[in-house]
């Protein structure tokens, strides 16, 4: 049971603690302590009726104990007074433990708290991924295409700046929410990408957060674009694997696609377009919608990727444009794009290059590209796919 509670409720417990304590490191340590105590105690005793309330109360008590030990009571008087005013938290429901928030979702509230404009946007996103999704430094580094050491330093600098400058962990006034929106959307999208790569719970969490954002900001086209994108991509999840084998879009069994969710995603996309949306997430949602069509209009997909590349300047987008260009019948032009990208540590560049070289009847070069991709791949379905491609050369 504790494993499931950890996966599903870590972010909720941590969000409550960060808002209550105003100290990220203390909240994270207390949250870890509470889950460790639960793992030991719940294996011997019957778990509480309300595990989340129990974890929040236990974590708060651990944090207060630590504050007492470190003799920082003077600086944390308000925290102690709040705890003293609510002594019976273990049996309380979570909604009785926290105040009524401006944002009616603790996890979404935590994202807006972490995405403070005084921090660099990369630091905002990395810090929130660590807090909300419980991702390891390695996983966050992979998402940013940097080394774990670089990401570790980035996280450390962000926490140091929060402490040194007194950046509050507080939800901004409603008029200031749009200023933090770009970082918030980036966080939700990266959580979804981690989930789509294997952790289904994170994909579902990202979509839930996207729905909450769309409720909070229903006229923001990029919010709707991101929600549409996630729903449309997730609708094809069941067809992406065949047993333990990765299946490319062209080979997927379309009967496994969730047509109801595709319809939902397209309806959200239509709403975003009606608002005049032409931002990065709306464009990606439009591409995902085309991917759900039969046949896929690859020239149109290529054109949309070109527009997206111009808007973002992202080499990963250019890589996807190359894939679409190859699907439209131009593998040589696609290879020229790929060979101009500086993404040597990005496994999908090398697997794409292998595909293109194989199509161009250059098997030895294709083999080298696939082998490089295999070195960088970390999920077993991807590794099996690459081995199969190697055997087919």
N, C-alpha and C positions, 0 to 999 in steps of 0.2 A: 504493500500500500504506500509506503513512504516514497518509493521511487516515482509513483504516479503523482502523488501530491507535490513532490519536488518539481517535476516537469510542468505541472499545470498551475502551480500556485507560487513558485519562487518569485516571480515578478510582482504578484499582488502583495505578498508579504513585504518584500523589499520596498515597494512603492510606499506602503503605509509607514514603514520605518524611516525612510528618507524624509518624508513630509513631516513626521513627528519629531525627529531628532535634528534635522537640518545638517547632518554630517554624513557624507557618503560612505567614508571608510568605516565609521562606527556602525552605521546601519548594515553594511555588507557583512562585517564581522559578527554582529549580533544575529543576523539572519542565518549565517552558517552555523553558529552555535545552536540556535533553536532547532534546525533540521538535524544536527548531530544528536541532540538530546532526544528528539522524537524517534530517530532511528533506533536508539538504544532502548528507550522506554516502551515504544509501541510494539516492539518485538516480544515484550514480556507481559504487557498489560493491554487491555482493550483500548483502541484508539478513541479519542474524544469524539463526541457527536459533531462538533464543529472544529475540524482540524485547523482551518485557517485562523480562526479566532485564537485557538490555543497557541499556534505558532507565533502570531503577532504579540500576544501577551508574554509568552516566554522570551521572545527576542527583546522586547522592551525591558523586561526585568534584567536580562543579561546586560543590556546596554547601561542601565542604571547602575548595576553592580560595578561595571567597569569604570563608570564615571566616579563612583565613590572611591574606588581603589586608587584612581589616578588623581584624586583630590582636586577635581575640577568642578566641584559643586557650585561654586560662586558663579561660574560662567554658564552653568546649566540649570539655574534655579527654576526657570520656567518649565523645563522638562520634568524636573522632580515634582513640581507642584501639580502638573497635569497628571502624572502618574498617581500621586497621592489622592487626587480628586476622583480617580476611577480605579479603585483597588480591586474590583471584582471583574477584571477583564477576561480572565480565563474562560468564564462561562458566557461571556457576551458575544453577541453576533458581530461580524465584521462591520456592519453598517452602524453599530452602536459605538465602535471604537474610534471611527474617523469622523471629522466634520463633514458637513455637506459641501462638496467641492464645486468650483465653477465648472469644471469639466467632469461629467458624470461617469468617469471611468478612471480608476486609480492608476492603471498601467499607462493609459494615454496621458494622464496628468503628469506622471513621472517623466515621460518623454519631453513634454513642454518644459518641465523644470530643468532637466539636464541640458536642453538646447538653449543655453543662455548666450546672447549675442556677444558677450565679453570673451567667450572662448572661440577659437578657430573652429570652423564648421566641421573639419575632420575630427577634432577633439570632441565636439558635441556628439557626433554620430558614434564614435568609438566608445565614449563613456556610456552612452545610453544603451548600446548593444551589450556592453558588459553588465550593466545593471538590469536591464529589462529582459533580455533573452538568456542571460547567464552564459554567454558565449565565452570560450577560452580566448586567451591572447592570441593563440595560433589561429583560431577560426576567424577572429576579427582581422588579423593581419592578412589572411587569405582573401577576405572580402575587399580589402583595400589594396591588394597586390603589393604589399610591403613585407619586410622581414619581421619575425616576432619581436626581435630586439628593438626595432624601430617603433613598433606599436606599443611595446612595453614603456618606452621612454615617453611616447605621446600621451599615454594614459596617465603616467606619473606626473607629467607637466600639467595636465589638466586638473588633476586632483590638488596639486600644490597651489595652482593659481586660485582654485576655489577657496582653499583655506586661507591663503595669504591676502586675498582681496575681499574676503567675506561675501562672495557671490551667494545669494540666498537660494535655497532649494524651495522656491515658491512659484506657484502658477502666476504668470503675468496677467495684468488686466486684459479684459476681452479685446480691447482695441489694439493691444500689442501682440496678440496671437499670430496674426499674419506675418510678422517680422521673423518668427521662428519656424514658419511653415516649411521652408525648403529643407531644413535639417530634420524636421519631424518626418517629412515624407521620405527622405533618404533613409532614415532609421527603419521605418516600416518596410520599405522595399528590400533593404538588406536582410531584415529578419525573414521576409518571405523567401528570398533567394537561398538562405541557409536551410529553410524548411524544404524548399523544392529540391535541394541537393540531397536530401535524405531524412531530415528531421520533420516528419509530417506535423508534429505538434506545433512547431514554429510557423509553418505555413498557415495553419488554421488560426493561430494567434495573430499573425499579420493581417489576415483577412478580417478578423474580428475587430482589430484596431482600425482598419480601413473603413469599416462600416461605422464605427463610433466617430471617426473623423468626418465622414460624410454627413452624419447627423448633426455634428457640431458646426460644420461649415458647408452647408448644402449648396452654396453658390460659388464655391471655389472649383474651377474646372480641373485643376491639377489634382485635387483631392479625389474627384470623381474619376479622373483618368487613371490614377493609381489603383483605385478600387476595381475599376473595369479590367485593367491589365491583370491584376492578381486573380480575379475570378475566372477570366478567360483562359489563362495559363493553367490554373489549377483544375479546370474542367477536363483537361486532357491527361491528368495525372495517371489514371488507371491504365492508360495505353502506353505510357512511357517506358514501362518495364514489362518484359515477357519472362516470367520466372525471375532469374537473377541477371537477365540480359537487358542492356539499354537498347531502346528502339527509337530510331530517328523518326522525325515527323512523317516523312514520305512512306514509311513502312508500318505506321501505327494502325491498329484495328479501330476504325472510327466508331464502330458499334459500342466501344467502351467509353467513348466521350460522353460527358454529362451534358446533354442538349439543353436541359432546363437551365443549367448554370451558364451555358454559352448565351442563351437568350437573355438571362439576367445581366451578364457582362455587357452585351451589346446595347441593352436598354440604358445602362449607366453611361456607356460611351456616347450614346446619342444625346443624353442630357449634357454631358461635358462639351460636346461639339456645338450644341445649341447655345451654350454660354460663350461661344467664340473661342473655346480652348484650342490652342495649337502648341502647347508646351510639351516638354519631353515625355511626360507620362501619358498625355493624351495621344501623342504620336505612337508611343509603344503599344498602347491599347488598340489603336487602329491597326497596327501591324499584327497583333495577336488575333484580332478579329478576322483579318484576311487569312491567317494561318488556319482558321477554323472553316474556311470555305473550300469547296470542291468544284473545279480545280483551284489551286492557289494562284492568284494573280501575281506572279513573281516580279514582273516589271514594275507593278505598283508598289510591291513590298520594297523593292530596290530604291524606288523614288522616295518613299517615306523614310527609309534608312538614311538616304542622302540628306534629307531635310533635318533629320534627327542629329546626324553627324555635324552639320553646320551649326546647329543650336548648342550642342554640348561640347564639341571638340574632343570627344572621347575616342581613344583608339579601339576600345572594345566595340563601340557602335560601328566603327569602320570595318572591324572584323565581321560583324554580322551583315553589314552591307555587302562585303565580299561573298559571303555565303549565299545571300539572295541573288547576287549577280551571277554566280555559278549556276544556281538553280534556274535562272532565266536563260541559260545557255551560253554563258561567257566565262568558262573556267580560266582561261589564260589571263583575261583582264582581272579576274578575281585574285589570281595568284600574285599579280603585280601589286595589288593593294596590300595583300597579306605580307609580302616581302618588304614592304616599306614601313611596317609597324614595329615599334619598339616594345614588344611584349614577350621577351624571351622566356620569362618565368611563368607565363600564362599557358596552362596546359591546352586550352581550347585553340590557341593560335596554332600549336603544333599539330593537333588532331585535324584541324581544318586544312592546314597545309598538306598533311598526308592525304586527305581526301582529294584535294585538287590535283596533286601530283599523280595520284593513282588514275584519275580521270584523263590526265594528259599523257598516260602511258610512260611514266617515269618511275618505275617500281623501286629502284634502289634509293632514290631520293625520298620517295614516299615512306619506305621502310625506316629510314633515319628519322624522319619527322614523327612517325608513329612511336618509335622507341623513345624519343624525347618526351612525347606526351605521356607515355606510360611511366616514365620516371617521375613525372609531376602529378599524376593522378593519385587521388587518395581514396576514392570510393570503389568498392569492389565491382559494382556494375559497370562503371567506366573502364576499369582495368580489363574486364572480360570483353567489353566491346572492342577495345584497342587490340587485344590479343587476337580476336576474331578477324579484325581488319588486316592484321599482319599475316595471318594464315591464308587470307584470300589473295594476297599479292602474287 
